[in-house]
Amino acid sequence: MMCPGKQPLIIFMIIYTDYFAYLLVLLHLFPWNATSMP
């Protein structure tokens, strides 16, 4: 059984990594669109 105090940290880390992955996708898509479009 995990401590209740650790639960919000895990949820925060999941949300943070999800948001970071979303930012990475945006950063990869925008330069690609900028270079492919004249």
N, C-alpha and C positions, 0 to 999 in steps of 0.2 A: 504494500500500500504506500502510495506517495503522500508526502506532506501537502496539506491544502495550500500552504504558502507558495509551493513550487508550481502550482497549477497556472496561475496568471502569467508566470514567467514563460512557461512552455507555450501558452496561447499567444503571448506577445511575440515570442520568437518565430512561431509559425506564420503569424500575420506579417512580421517584419521580413522574413525570407520570401514570402509570397509577393510582398510589395517590391522587394529588391529585384526579384526575378522579372516582375512586370516592368520595372524601370530599365532593366537590362535589355528586354525585348524592344522597348521603345527606343532606346539608344542605338540598337542595332538596326532598327527599321528606318529611323529618320535619316541617317547618313546614306543608307542604301537608296532611299527615295530621292534624296537630294542629288546623288551622283547619277542615277538612272534618268532623271528628268532634266532636260536642258534648261 
